[in-house]
Amino acid sequence: MKKTLTYTVLCTLCFIGLMSVSPEAKAQEGEKIFRFLNLPSSTRVNAMGGNNVSLVENDLSLVFHNPALLGYEMNMNVNVNYMSYIDDIAVGSAIFGKKLDEISSFSVGANYFDYGKYDRASDLGERDGTFGAKDIALNGSYARDLTSKLRGGVTLKFIYSAYEDFSSTAVGFDVGLSYYDKPSEFSWGVAIKNIGAQISSYNDERESMPWDVQIGISKKLSHAPVRLSLTGMYLTQWKFEHINAANGIEDKDDNFFKTLFKHMVIGVDIIPNDNFWIGVGYNPKMASDMKIKDGNKWGGWSAGAGIRVKKFNVGFSMAQYHLKAMSYHFSVGMDISKY
């Protein structure tokens, strides 16, 4: 029964992914809301290009990217992340995990995106105090071992957004699979993310969630402490629109291979032992989006490192999400059962 369910879910995920990348599909990025859900909630993922669904590590923050990466080995673990995004915009997350038995676990967590304070003004330019803007997502995840190498997981999300006097709520979920073969240190993951709909909208018009299908593989080299990861993302579309500052949005005439490359994220991490890691990543679409005439050679690149200090796991990574600013990501994790 378990094998039948596993193969059915896997085939469904792959079918959706393959069907969604038809050449006729085209991005409609401006029509989606709650895009903060696509930001990395893990320093390790941020260091390795911003997207990864196949890393198998005792890092609870990875659950935000694929619920099937949750496991009993994360029992009583907590993880807190903070990203200094752009200017005074702050991004953060927190998560707690607990095992139910030797094959199943659950976690609860939250993500937030704080846009900071803005001046309130009338149509005539008369100022009247300030207002804030924020997005919040509350998450509950459950994962279970389906076989000795395959694990499935699901995350339920409640999303709340408030911009001055406008607000919106929504319900969404992620579903994923994770495969890990310990002798060969090979893993793959599949996740369908941000499926759902608005409960209430900012106005009378409902907008779509930023849902995506992501597929990835990771493989550690046999004779070196180096692991390579390749992640396919944006699999619900094929072509991308190009934003031109002078002419607005226009179609970019990319050939097949250049378009295919934009659907991939490449990550490399060096893991000499369980107490230290270094990661580097490259995101071709991010590099293309941030490409300007005069350079910006670091757009699309990211890097980071993590270390275990006594009972704490501390991580740091950096990536560029804006032409004029670098974003810095910090994380702290711990096993509270040791206290």
MARKE-138944 format. One line per 10 residues: number of its first residue (from 1); their letters; for each residue x, y, z of C-alpha. Coordinates in steps of 0.05 Angstrom, whole numbers, plus 5000, padded with zeros to 4 digits. Last residue first. Layout:
% residues N
NUM	a	X Y Z  ...;
***
This chain:
% residues 339
339	yksidmgvsf	5390 5435 5561  5408 5382 5509  5334 5376 5489  5339 5448 5464  5377 5426 5402  5402 5492 5372  5399 5535 5310  5422 5606 5296  5416 5640 5228  5441 5703 5193;
329	hysmaklhyq	5429 5728 5122  5460 5789 5091  5431 5824 5030  5478 5866 4985  5452 5932 4958  5454 5975 4896  5429 5930 4841  5381 5893 4887  5375 5820 4907  5449 5808 4918;
319	amsfgvnfkk	5468 5748 4961  5501 5737 5029  5506 5680 5077  5518 5668 5152  5505 5608 5196  5511 5590 5270  5495 5522 5298  5494 5525 5374  5510 5474 5428  5585 5488 5429;
309	vrigagaswg	5596 5530 5367  5577 5491 5304  5597 5528 5242  5564 5555 5179  5587 5588 5115  5560 5631 5059  5561 5650 4985  5516 5678 4931  5523 5696 4857  5463 5718 4814;
299	gwkngdkikm	5487 5790 4808  5561 5793 4824  5584 5822 4757  5541 5885 4764  5568 5911 4697  5557 5978 4663  5500 5956 4618  5459 5924 4672  5445 5851 4690  5401 5844 4752;
289	dsamkpnygv	5346 5802 4720  5398 5761 4682  5438 5744 4744  5375 5727 4782  5355 5681 4725  5424 5648 4725  5425 5633 4800  5496 5614 4822  5515 5584 4889  5572 5578 4938;
279	giwfndnpii	5572 5541 5005  5621 5531 5062  5608 5480 5118  5631 5465 5189  5614 5421 5248  5594 5356 5215  5661 5350 5179  5698 5373 5115  5632 5397 5085  5644 5439 5022;
269	dvgivmhkfl	5580 5462 4988  5566 5474 4915  5501 5501 4886  5474 5511 4816  5403 5538 4805  5365 5521 4742  5305 5549 4705  5347 5605 4675  5390 5552 4640  5329 5527 4602;
259	tkffnddkde	5317 5597 4575  5389 5602 4552  5385 5533 4521  5320 5547 4482  5341 5615 4455  5324 5679 4492  5285 5735 4457  5263 5775 4518  5191 5795 4517  5178 5866 4541;
249	ignaanihef	5158 5898 4606  5169 5974 4612  5204 6012 4557  5258 6051 4594  5271 6008 4655  5265 5944 4615  5234 5885 4652  5243 5820 4614  5186 5769 4613  5205 5696 4623;
239	kwqtlymgtl	5190 5637 4577  5175 5568 4606  5124 5567 4662  5102 5524 4721  5172 5495 4726  5198 5560 4757  5253 5518 4789  5302 5462 4772  5355 5451 4825  5426 5425 4816;
229	slrvpahslk	5469 5408 4876  5542 5387 4882  5573 5363 4946  5647 5369 4964  5685 5334 5020  5727 5296 4968  5737 5224 4949  5667 5200 4931  5637 5267 4912  5573 5285 4947;
219	ksigiqvdwp	5511 5286 4903  5450 5331 4906  5389 5330 4860  5331 5379 4851  5259 5387 4827  5216 5449 4839  5144 5462 4821  5118 5532 4834  5060 5570 4864  5063 5645 4872;
209	mserednyss	4989 5649 4894  4938 5678 4846  4899 5743 4854  4827 5757 4874  4797 5824 4855  4748 5859 4901  4803 5896 4940  4861 5874 4983  4834 5803 4981  4802 5755 5030;
199	iqaginkiav	4808 5680 5032  4862 5680 4979  4880 5615 4945  4926 5554 4951  4987 5519 4925  5050 5552 4951  5101 5499 4933  5102 5433 4896  5166 5399 4919  5211 5345 4891;
189	gwsfespkdy	5276 5322 4922  5337 5281 4903  5394 5252 4944  5460 5217 4933  5508 5202 4989  5527 5136 4955  5521 5095 5020  5468 5143 5049  5416 5139 4993  5368 5196 5004;
179	yslgvdfgva	5300 5209 4971  5256 5269 4990  5184 5280 4969  5143 5344 4975  5077 5379 4987  5069 5453 5001  5005 5487 5025  4965 5550 5020  4912 5590 5057  4902 5664 5045;
169	tssfdeyasy	4890 5730 5080  4891 5801 5053  4896 5871 5082  4890 5944 5061  4889 6001 5112  4966 6009 5113  4992 5947 5077  4973 5884 5115  4985 5812 5093  4965 5748 5128;
159	ifkltvggrl	4982 5678 5105  4960 5612 5136  5004 5555 5112  4998 5479 5113  5062 5440 5099  5066 5368 5073  5119 5315 5074  5142 5250 5043  5205 5209 5057  5241 5158 5015;
149	kstldraysg	5303 5118 5033  5279 5067 5085  5209 5072 5056  5151 5120 5065  5184 5158 5122  5135 5211 5147  5134 5287 5147  5085 5338 5177  5090 5413 5173  5052 5472 5204;
139	nlaidkagft	5066 5542 5179  5045 5613 5197  5059 5665 5142  5066 5739 5155  5071 5799 5107  5082 5870 5130  5069 5943 5116  5073 6001 5164  5042 6070 5170  5066 6140 5187;
129	gdregldsar	5038 6206 5212  4994 6254 5172  5033 6289 5118  4998 6338 5071  5018 6323 4999  4953 6347 4969  4929 6276 4956  4940 6263 5031  5004 6236 5062  5025 6177 5105;
119	dykgydfyna	5100 6171 5113  5127 6100 5109  5154 6051 5161  5188 5985 5148  5174 5932 5095  5171 5875 5145  5170 5805 5114  5153 5749 5162  5158 5674 5163  5131 5628 5218;
109	gvsfssiedl	5141 5558 5243  5112 5494 5270  5143 5425 5259  5121 5353 5256  5154 5285 5255  5144 5214 5231  5185 5149 5225  5216 5138 5293  5157 5168 5331  5124 5236 5337;
99	kkgfiasgva	5188 5275 5326  5191 5349 5343  5211 5411 5304  5210 5485 5319  5215 5541 5266  5231 5615 5262  5234 5661 5203  5257 5731 5184  5259 5785 5130  5274 5858 5144;
89	iddiysmynv	5266 5918 5098  5306 5978 5124  5348 5986 5060  5343 5919 5024  5342 5849 5055  5375 5845 5123  5358 5772 5132  5342 5739 5198  5335 5664 5213  5317 5626 5276;
79	nvnmnmeygl	5322 5551 5284  5296 5505 5338  5309 5430 5347  5269 5387 5395  5273 5327 5347  5310 5344 5283  5334 5271 5274  5260 5252 5270  5257 5283 5201  5236 5344 5161;
69	lapnhfvlsl	5266 5346 5090  5198 5323 5063  5171 5393 5078  5215 5422 5022  5239 5494 5023  5214 5515 5092  5236 5447 5118  5308 5467 5103  5306 5512 5165  5310 5449 5209;
59	dnevlsvnng	5382 5434 5189  5403 5363 5204  5422 5355 5131  5393 5325 5067  5395 5377 5012  5346 5362 4956  5296 5419 4953  5344 5477 4938  5331 5550 4918  5369 5614 4937;
49	gmanvrtssp	5434 5600 4900  5474 5558 4948  5487 5611 5002  5412 5625 5008  5399 5551 5016  5449 5547 5073  5424 5611 5105  5354 5582 5105  5288 5619 5094  5302 5635 5020;
39	lnlfrfikeg	5252 5683 4988  5195 5652 4948  5143 5663 5003  5157 5738 4997  5119 5734 4932  5054 5739 4970  5016 5758 4907  5017 5737 4834  4995 5776 4773  5062 5811 4761;
29	eqakaepsvs	5098 5745 4749  5056 5723 4690  5109 5679 4659  5094 5642 4595  5075 5571 4578  5076 5556 4503  5143 5520 4508  5113 5469 4556  5145 5471 4625  5081 5458 4664;
19	mlgifcltcl	5068 5389 4634  5136 5364 4658  5128 5388 4729  5056 5365 4735  5075 5296 4710  5135 5292 4757  5092 5308 4817  5038 5259 4797  5088 5203 4783  5118 5214 4852;
9	vtytltkkm	5051 5215 4887  5029 5150 4853  5096 5116 4865  5093 5131 4939  5020 5111 4947  5033 5044 4913  5095 5033 4955  5056 5048 5019  5000 5000 5000;
***
